[in-house]
Amino acid sequence: MLHLSRRAAAIDECLDAVRLTQDPARLHEVPAAKLVSAAAACAKTLERVSEATEHLEQRSSAFHVIDRARRLLRRELQRREPHKGH
């Protein structure tokens, strides 16, 4: 039972990350620690999808959505980094 609740929590965390990337205003306002946590959730979910999804079409669709969210989170984190040497 604990395994299922952890899995559900991980799925919820990934869905929250995807939703966050779909709201640019919220994405720019959220603390950096939340962005890092969301990116980690996406990475974990990508790994789980690759291990658990049997149908290639489902896997491809999930990869696309989650990887897009991961890239947007990374881009936002990079935007916030102070420029080196300036």
N, C-alpha and C positions, 0 to 999 in steps of 0.2 A: 504494500500500500504506500509506503514511504517513497518507493521508486516512482510510482505514478504521480505523486504530488510534486516531487522534484522535477519530473519531466514536464508536468503542466506548468510549473513556475518558469521553467526555462523557455517554454513555448510562449508564455505570456510576455516574458522579458524581450524576446525577439520580436514579437508583434508590436510591442511598445516602441522598440527601436525603429521598426519600419514606419509606424505611424508618425514618429518624431521627424523622420526624414521627409515626410510628406507635408509638413507644416514648416515652411522656411522661417517664419517669424519665431516660432517656438524653438527651432533648431539653433537660431542665433542667440537665443536668450538662456538656454539651459547651461548649467555649469559644466565645465570641462570634465569633471569626474563622471558626470552622468553620460557624457559622450563616449568616454573610454569604456564605461560599463556596457553601454549599448553596442559598441563595436565588438567587444568581447562576446556578448550574447550572440551577435550575428556570426562570429567565427565559430563558436561552439555549435550553433544550429546548422551551419554549413557542413560541419563534420558529421553531425548526426544524420542529416539528410542524405549525405553520400553513403552512409553505412546502412540506413534503414529503408530507403525508398527503392522499391523494385522496378517500377515502371519508369522508363527513361523520360517520357514526356512529363510526368509529375516532378521528377528530379530536376529536369531542365528548367521548368517553370519556377520551382522553389529556389533554385540556385540564382536565377536571374533577379528575382525580387530581393532576396537576402543580400546578394552581392552588391546590388545597386545601393541598398541602404548602407552597407559597410563602406562603400566608396564615398558616399555623401557625408557620412560621419567622419571619415578620415580627412576629407577635403575641409570640413568645418574646423577640425582640430588644427590642421595646417594653417588655415587662415588666421587662427588665433595666436599662433606662435610669433613671437617678436622676430623681426627680420634680423639676421645675424649681421653685425658690422655696421648697423645704422644707428 
